[in-house]
């Protein structure tokens, strides 16, 4: 399996990558610059084995060789008294991707508590065979509790859409901050990197690889602390029955600029790919730039050294950490979490204080939020205006297909509904 061509769409500035399989060119599309394959190469995600899929006769949709997510015509979790879209006020559009959109929302029973509501379109999910990916994301959001991971509050569905509701992060994402400031100080980068390290290490201890680590997937709260989000490409690793070691995975997925080189080689990969992306994110925070120069002809970054030819110097400790994380040779790459944690770049870090959020990022790089401003004014400073000024999308949320709005006639994702016991729903 090898990359054989690349195309760039000028209109949406998205990269399409093709790979060869059975002597055919299989297109890969991107969601928020993340790669997806329509050839079921991503079917190795977290799944529920020994369950069969069932589709409504009305839909007549074929899902061949797909047995990991059980679908039934009726979902026991969809009841008249369960949580639904009607329990929420939809306030603003704050993000969008290939399979749906993200909105700022609050409960009608508690307008002060803000949420981020991710709304996914079922038909697109099924067309691109992303059912497993959605359940992987829900599993992580629902079950893995950590200070620097997004947490699921509610999950529900209707005839056309799936809804994932998490805490709203008013600081926007790290990419927005980098665009605003250009680069961050080494002191602030060290704090963000420490929080990010703890999040990645926690995922790895649960045998999950993130596979799409990038500034856009690192959210910031009102103080500036991070939370990882968007686990749609994450992978739950399983043990080999013979060796009792974790199996490698082979899917080509992620965001091109952040994908570790071994992902393309086809020999399998594991947790080490997240530490590669970790190195790139650290470099970007310190410089506001990408660490490699593109080959003008191939537009690839393979076998290039990190570019430290900068107008502003980096500390020797920062350079050393980045070079060791961005080693193309996996056997020589810095991938041991203990060694990463003990690297000189993190000297002076109190890891318990980091975990407990006692270390506050520099005020100069705070989220620019003010209690004297309305939520709309705060949003303007931390989210893309092309989203928050698009009021028409808010009105579309409550539009239901009049031809077919009966739950029982639609495909239902069994066991999707969820309500966090800590949440109070009036």
C-alpha positions, 0 to 999 in steps of 0.5 A: 500500500503506497501513496500514489497521488495527491490533489488539492482543492483550491475552493476548500483548501483540503487535501485528498490522498489516494492509496493503491489497493488491489490495483485500484485508486481508493480515494480518501476524504478529510473531515476537518483535514482528517483522512477517512477511507470509503474502502472500509480500511478504518473498520478496525476501530473499537467495536462490539463483537458478535453483534449483527447489523439490521437495517430498516427495509425502507432505507435498503442500505447495504453495509457489507462485512460490517458486524461490529455495531448492532443496528435495530429498527427501534432503539430502546433508549429512544423514549418520550421521556428521554433527553432530546433536542427539545431540551436544549437551546441552540445558540451559535454555530462554532465549528463544522466538519464533513459529517456534521456541525458543532453548536454552542447550546444550553439546557432550557432548564439551566441556561447558565450551563453552556455545552458544545453539541456535536450534531452528526448526520446519520446518512453520511456516517453510514455512507462512509462506514463511520459507525465504529468511529462514532462509537469509539468517540462516544466510548472515550468521551463517556468512560475515560475520565481525565482533567485534560480529556473532554467529557460526555454529558449527553448522547441521543439521536433522532430520525436523522442525526446523532448528538454528542453533548460535551462541556463548552470550552470558551477559549476556542482551540490552540490553533486559534491562539497560535494564529492570534499570537503567532507563537507562545513563550517557552514557559507557556509551551511547557505548561501546555505540553505538560498537560498534553503529555498527561492526556496522551499518556492516559490514553496510552495507559488505556491502550488507546492511540489518538491518531489525530493530535493537532492544535485544532483538537486541543481546546482551551477553557476560560483560564487556558487549560487544555482538553483533547477532543474529537476522538473519531480516529482513535483506536483501541488496541487489542492483545495478540492471543499468542504473544499477549502483546498489543497488535499493530494497526495499519489504517492510513488516517490522520491529518497529513501534516501530523501523520507519523511517517511509519503510518504510510509504510504499511508495516503497522504502527502503535502508540509511537505515532502520537509522540511524533505528533506531540513533537510537531505540536510543541514545535508549532507552539514555540515557533508558530511554524511547521518543523519541516519544509515541503518538497515542491514536487511531492509535497511530502515531508519524508526524511527531512531534518527539523528546521531550526533555521529560525529568526528567534532562538529555541533553548537547547532543551527544547531543540533536543526534545523536538529532535528526539520526538521527530526521529524518523527511525521509530527505534530511535525515537523518544517514545518512552513516557517516563523518559519524555516526562524526565526530559530536561525541557520539563525540568521544574515541572511539578506533575501533581500540580499540573494534573490538579490544574494549579499551574496557570498559563501566562496571563498574556496567553489567557483565553481573553474572556471577560465576565463583563462581556456577553457570551457572544462577545467572548465567542467573537474573540475565540472562534472563527467568525465564519461560524459564529456569524452564520445564524442560518445554521442554528435555524436548520438544526430544528428542521426535520425531514417532513417526509419521514420523522418517525423514529421507528422507521429510521435506522437506530444506533443501539445503545447510543443514548447516554446521560451523565449521572452528574448532570441534572435534567429538569 
